[in-house]
Amino acid sequence: MTVFPSDPDDEALRCLVGALTDSGQAISLYDAEDRLRYANKTYRVLFMGGYDGPLTFAGILRYADQNGLGVRIDDDIEAFIARTLPRRRSVPRKAFETDLVNGQWFWMEHTILPNGWVLSIGSDITALKHNEKSLRQAHEAALLASRTDPLTDLPNRRHILEHLDEALVAYSQSGSVLCVALIDIDHFKAVNDTYGHDAGDAVLRRFAQGCRERLREQDLLGRMGGEEFLLVLPGVRLNDAVRIVDAVRAGFPGDSLTDHLSEMRFTFSAGVTEALPHDDRSSILYRADRALYDAKAEGRNCTRIGFEAKTSMPRKASSLNTIK
């Protein structure tokens, strides 16, 4: 059986103080009036530097703030002190993480002793925080990759359809307007068959880049698969949606794609429709797809409008020759 003395002798106390002094943990002891009674080497380096003024908690905080030491404080030091002092003894024990001015992170444990003194022990968790950041960045990168088409860097089918669902909900709740367009690059199979898939990839990338240059920040274009794309246009009326699509067409491809494709002229067909109060993903895409089919049936390189089947309105919208 191990017996612990109730009153440690001087040698034991010296060993304890020596161990605490050289510890990598930041250890401090403040009395009931918040005067510093003990600080080990790590605490002094991180929070005090060469401070020799009144050894009060508030005084040390002020000195640290003026000399680039201690915890990172984003607001006024006096406001920080006024906010912190009442909380120092609000609970018997508490633990929290804090970042320092020098970039380190510490896990702080505060204990209120029976005599009202505050024992603070801080452990360096900088490496853990860096690992946490790396894991978070890796998760975000994986999430982005799962939503992104690797060839064009556009949202993939799953992501663009999720965005369409969100846009339809926002449309129904706000009473605003919303249009979508299905876009298909004309004769794309012939490009792949004649020049190879690398040439086809170049066409797709150039189309995506041209859209980024001409669309608004709030518009979202995604690749549905192959040479087909979905464009979601929130806050846009039907006629304006047609003009936006035809403006993209006017600049496609805009410059030479590759040496052997420099003389070729690429076009696309598009079907545009405006959201209706009862629309869901299936119904609005159905109308856009029917309009795209009409555009291809009428010779390609044009935009056609998709209306509800019960309407007698004509489908034709505008073509390359009617751009204004």
Secondary structure as a PSIPRED ss2 file (coil, helix, strand):
# PSIPRED VFORMAT (PSIPRED V4.0)

   1 M C   1.000  0.000  0.000
   2 T C   1.000  0.000  0.000
   3 V C   1.000  0.000  0.000
   4 F C   1.000  0.000  0.000
   5 P C   1.000  0.000  0.000
   6 S C   1.000  0.000  0.000
   7 D C   1.000  0.000  0.000
   8 P C   1.000  0.000  0.000
   9 D C   1.000  0.000  0.000
  10 D H   0.000  1.000  0.000
  11 E H   0.000  1.000  0.000
  12 A H   0.000  1.000  0.000
  13 L H   0.000  1.000  0.000
  14 R H   0.000  1.000  0.000
  15 C H   0.000  1.000  0.000
  16 L H   0.000  1.000  0.000
  17 V H   0.000  1.000  0.000
  18 G H   0.000  1.000  0.000
  19 A H   0.000  1.000  0.000
  20 L H   0.000  1.000  0.000
  21 T H   0.000  1.000  0.000
  22 D C   1.000  0.000  0.000
  23 S C   1.000  0.000  0.000
  24 G C   1.000  0.000  0.000
  25 Q C   1.000  0.000  0.000
  26 A E   0.000  0.000  1.000
  27 I E   0.000  0.000  1.000
  28 S E   0.000  0.000  1.000
  29 L E   0.000  0.000  1.000
  30 Y E   0.000  0.000  1.000
  31 D C   1.000  0.000  0.000
  32 A C   1.000  0.000  0.000
  33 E C   1.000  0.000  0.000
  34 D C   1.000  0.000  0.000
  35 R E   0.000  0.000  1.000
  36 L E   0.000  0.000  1.000
  37 R E   0.000  0.000  1.000
  38 Y E   0.000  0.000  1.000
  39 A E   0.000  0.000  1.000
  40 N C   1.000  0.000  0.000
  41 K H   0.000  1.000  0.000
  42 T H   0.000  1.000  0.000
  43 Y H   0.000  1.000  0.000
  44 R H   0.000  1.000  0.000
  45 V H   0.000  1.000  0.000
  46 L H   0.000  1.000  0.000
  47 F H   0.000  1.000  0.000
  48 M H   0.000  1.000  0.000
  49 G C   1.000  0.000  0.000
  50 G C   1.000  0.000  0.000
  51 Y C   1.000  0.000  0.000
  52 D C   1.000  0.000  0.000
  53 G C   1.000  0.000  0.000
  54 P C   1.000  0.000  0.000
  55 L C   1.000  0.000  0.000
  56 T E   0.000  0.000  1.000
  57 F H   0.000  1.000  0.000
  58 A H   0.000  1.000  0.000
  59 G H   0.000  1.000  0.000
  60 I H   0.000  1.000  0.000
  61 L H   0.000  1.000  0.000
  62 R H   0.000  1.000  0.000
  63 Y H   0.000  1.000  0.000
  64 A H   0.000  1.000  0.000
  65 D H   0.000  1.000  0.000
  66 Q H   0.000  1.000  0.000
  67 N C   1.000  0.000  0.000
  68 G C   1.000  0.000  0.000
  69 L C   1.000  0.000  0.000
  70 G C   1.000  0.000  0.000
  71 V E   0.000  0.000  1.000
  72 R C   1.000  0.000  0.000
  73 I C   1.000  0.000  0.000
  74 D C   1.000  0.000  0.000
  75 D C   1.000  0.000  0.000
  76 D C   1.000  0.000  0.000
  77 I H   0.000  1.000  0.000
  78 E H   0.000  1.000  0.000
  79 A H   0.000  1.000  0.000
  80 F H   0.000  1.000  0.000
  81 I H   0.000  1.000  0.000
  82 A H   0.000  1.000  0.000
  83 R H   0.000  1.000  0.000
  84 T H   0.000  1.000  0.000
  85 L H   0.000  1.000  0.000
  86 P H   0.000  1.000  0.000
  87 R H   0.000  1.000  0.000
  88 R C   1.000  0.000  0.000
  89 R C   1.000  0.000  0.000
  90 S C   1.000  0.000  0.000
  91 V C   1.000  0.000  0.000
  92 P C   1.000  0.000  0.000
  93 R E   0.000  0.000  1.000
  94 K E   0.000  0.000  1.000
  95 A E   0.000  0.000  1.000
  96 F E   0.000  0.000  1.000
  97 E E   0.000  0.000  1.000
  98 T E   0.000  0.000  1.000
  99 D E   0.000  0.000  1.000
 100 L E   0.000  0.000  1.000
 101 V C   1.000  0.000  0.000
 102 N C   1.000  0.000  0.000
 103 G C   1.000  0.000  0.000
 104 Q C   1.000  0.000  0.000
 105 W E   0.000  0.000  1.000
 106 F E   0.000  0.000  1.000
 107 W E   0.000  0.000  1.000
 108 M E   0.000  0.000  1.000
 109 E E   0.000  0.000  1.000
 110 H E   0.000  0.000  1.000
 111 T E   0.000  0.000  1.000
 112 I E   0.000  0.000  1.000
 113 L C   1.000  0.000  0.000
 114 P C   1.000  0.000  0.000
 115 N C   1.000  0.000  0.000
 116 G C   1.000  0.000  0.000
 117 W C   1.000  0.000  0.000
 118 V E   0.000  0.000  1.000
 119 L E   0.000  0.000  1.000
 120 S E   0.000  0.000  1.000
 121 I E   0.000  0.000  1.000
 122 G E   0.000  0.000  1.000
 123 S E   0.000  0.000  1.000
 124 D E   0.000  0.000  1.000
 125 I C   1.000  0.000  0.000
 126 T H   0.000  1.000  0.000
 127 A H   0.000  1.000  0.000
 128 L H   0.000  1.000  0.000
 129 K H   0.000  1.000  0.000
 130 H H   0.000  1.000  0.000
 131 N H   0.000  1.000  0.000
 132 E H   0.000  1.000  0.000
 133 K H   0.000  1.000  0.000
 134 S H   0.000  1.000  0.000
 135 L H   0.000  1.000  0.000
 136 R H   0.000  1.000  0.000
 137 Q H   0.000  1.000  0.000
 138 A H   0.000  1.000  0.000
 139 H H   0.000  1.000  0.000
 140 E H   0.000  1.000  0.000
 141 A H   0.000  1.000  0.000
 142 A H   0.000  1.000  0.000
 143 L H   0.000  1.000  0.000
 144 L H   0.000  1.000  0.000
 145 A H   0.000  1.000  0.000
 146 S H   0.000  1.000  0.000
 147 R H   0.000  1.000  0.000
 148 T E   0.000  0.000  1.000
 149 D C   1.000  0.000  0.000
 150 P C   1.000  0.000  0.000
 151 L C   1.000  0.000  0.000
 152 T C   1.000  0.000  0.000
 153 D C   1.000  0.000  0.000
 154 L C   1.000  0.000  0.000
 155 P E   0.000  0.000  1.000
 156 N C   1.000  0.000  0.000
 157 R H   0.000  1.000  0.000
 158 R H   0.000  1.000  0.000
 159 H H   0.000  1.000  0.000
 160 I H   0.000  1.000  0.000
 161 L H   0.000  1.000  0.000
 162 E H   0.000  1.000  0.000
 163 H H   0.000  1.000  0.000
 164 L H   0.000  1.000  0.000
 165 D H   0.000  1.000  0.000
 166 E H   0.000  1.000  0.000
 167 A H   0.000  1.000  0.000
 168 L H   0.000  1.000  0.000
 169 V H   0.000  1.000  0.000
 170 A H   0.000  1.000  0.000
 171 Y H   0.000  1.000  0.000
 172 S H   0.000  1.000  0.000
 173 Q H   0.000  1.000  0.000
 174 S H   0.000  1.000  0.000
 175 G C   1.000  0.000  0.000
 176 S C   1.000  0.000  0.000
 177 V C   1.000  0.000  0.000
 178 L E   0.000  0.000  1.000
 179 C E   0.000  0.000  1.000
 180 V E   0.000  0.000  1.000
 181 A E   0.000  0.000  1.000
 182 L E   0.000  0.000  1.000
 183 I E   0.000  0.000  1.000
 184 D E   0.000  0.000  1.000
 185 I E   0.000  0.000  1.000
 186 D C   1.000  0.000  0.000
 187 H C   1.000  0.000  0.000
 188 F H   0.000  1.000  0.000
 189 K H   0.000  1.000  0.000
 190 A H   0.000  1.000  0.000
 191 V H   0.000  1.000  0.000
 192 N H   0.000  1.000  0.000
 193 D H   0.000  1.000  0.000
 194 T H   0.000  1.000  0.000
 195 Y H   0.000  1.000  0.000
 196 G C   1.000  0.000  0.000
 197 H H   0.000  1.000  0.000
 198 D H   0.000  1.000  0.000
 199 A H   0.000  1.000  0.000
 200 G H   0.000  1.000  0.000
 201 D H   0.000  1.000  0.000
 202 A H   0.000  1.000  0.000
 203 V H   0.000  1.000  0.000
 204 L H   0.000  1.000  0.000
 205 R H   0.000  1.000  0.000
 206 R H   0.000  1.000  0.000
 207 F H   0.000  1.000  0.000
 208 A H   0.000  1.000  0.000
 209 Q H   0.000  1.000  0.000
 210 G H   0.000  1.000  0.000
 211 C H   0.000  1.000  0.000
 212 R H   0.000  1.000  0.000
 213 E H   0.000  1.000  0.000
 214 R H   0.000  1.000  0.000
 215 L C   1.000  0.000  0.000
 216 R C   1.000  0.000  0.000
 217 E C   1.000  0.000  0.000
 218 Q C   1.000  0.000  0.000
 219 D C   1.000  0.000  0.000
 220 L E   0.000  0.000  1.000
 221 L E   0.000  0.000  1.000
 222 G E   0.000  0.000  1.000
 223 R E   0.000  0.000  1.000
 224 M E   0.000  0.000  1.000
 225 G E   0.000  0.000  1.000
 226 G C   1.000  0.000  0.000
 227 E C   1.000  0.000  0.000
 228 E E   0.000  0.000  1.000
 229 F E   0.000  0.000  1.000
 230 L E   0.000  0.000  1.000
 231 L E   0.000  0.000  1.000
 232 V E   0.000  0.000  1.000
 233 L E   0.000  0.000  1.000
 234 P E   0.000  0.000  1.000
 235 G C   1.000  0.000  0.000
 236 V C   1.000  0.000  0.000
 237 R C   1.000  0.000  0.000
 238 L H   0.000  1.000  0.000
 239 N H   0.000  1.000  0.000
 240 D H   0.000  1.000  0.000
 241 A H   0.000  1.000  0.000
 242 V H   0.000  1.000  0.000
 243 R H   0.000  1.000  0.000
 244 I H   0.000  1.000  0.000
 245 V H   0.000  1.000  0.000
 246 D H   0.000  1.000  0.000
 247 A H   0.000  1.000  0.000
 248 V H   0.000  1.000  0.000
 249 R H   0.000  1.000  0.000
 250 A H   0.000  1.000  0.000
 251 G C   1.000  0.000  0.000
 252 F C   1.000  0.000  0.000
 253 P C   1.000  0.000  0.000
 254 G C   1.000  0.000  0.000
 255 D C   1.000  0.000  0.000
 256 S C   1.000  0.000  0.000
 257 L C   1.000  0.000  0.000
 258 T C   1.000  0.000  0.000
 259 D H   0.000  1.000  0.000
 260 H H   0.000  1.000  0.000
 261 L H   0.000  1.000  0.000
 262 S C   1.000  0.000  0.000
 263 E C   1.000  0.000  0.000
 264 M C   1.000  0.000  0.000
 265 R C   1.000  0.000  0.000
 266 F C   1.000  0.000  0.000
 267 T C   1.000  0.000  0.000
 268 F E   0.000  0.000  1.000
 269 S E   0.000  0.000  1.000
 270 A E   0.000  0.000  1.000
 271 G E   0.000  0.000  1.000
 272 V E   0.000  0.000  1.000
 273 T E   0.000  0.000  1.000
 274 E E   0.000  0.000  1.000
 275 A C   1.000  0.000  0.000
 276 L C   1.000  0.000  0.000
 277 P C   1.000  0.000  0.000
 278 H C   1.000  0.000  0.000
 279 D C   1.000  0.000  0.000
 280 D C   1.000  0.000  0.000
 281 R H   0.000  1.000  0.000
 282 S H   0.000  1.000  0.000
 283 S H   0.000  1.000  0.000
 284 I H   0.000  1.000  0.000
 285 L H   0.000  1.000  0.000
 286 Y H   0.000  1.000  0.000
 287 R H   0.000  1.000  0.000
 288 A H   0.000  1.000  0.000
 289 D H   0.000  1.000  0.000
 290 R H   0.000  1.000  0.000
 291 A H   0.000  1.000  0.000
 292 L H   0.000  1.000  0.000
 293 Y H   0.000  1.000  0.000
 294 D H   0.000  1.000  0.000
 295 A H   0.000  1.000  0.000
 296 K H   0.000  1.000  0.000
 297 A H   0.000  1.000  0.000
 298 E C   1.000  0.000  0.000
 299 G C   1.000  0.000  0.000
 300 R C   1.000  0.000  0.000
 301 N C   1.000  0.000  0.000
 302 C E   0.000  0.000  1.000
 303 T E   0.000  0.000  1.000
 304 R E   0.000  0.000  1.000
 305 I E   0.000  0.000  1.000
 306 G C   1.000  0.000  0.000
 307 F C   1.000  0.000  0.000
 308 E C   1.000  0.000  0.000
 309 A C   1.000  0.000  0.000
 310 K C   1.000  0.000  0.000
 311 T C   1.000  0.000  0.000
 312 S C   1.000  0.000  0.000
 313 M C   1.000  0.000  0.000
 314 P C   1.000  0.000  0.000
 315 R C   1.000  0.000  0.000
 316 K E   0.000  0.000  1.000
 317 A E   0.000  0.000  1.000
 318 S E   0.000  0.000  1.000
 319 S E   0.000  0.000  1.000
 320 L H   0.000  1.000  0.000
 321 N H   0.000  1.000  0.000
 322 T H   0.000  1.000  0.000
 323 I C   1.000  0.000  0.000
 324 K C   1.000  0.000  0.000
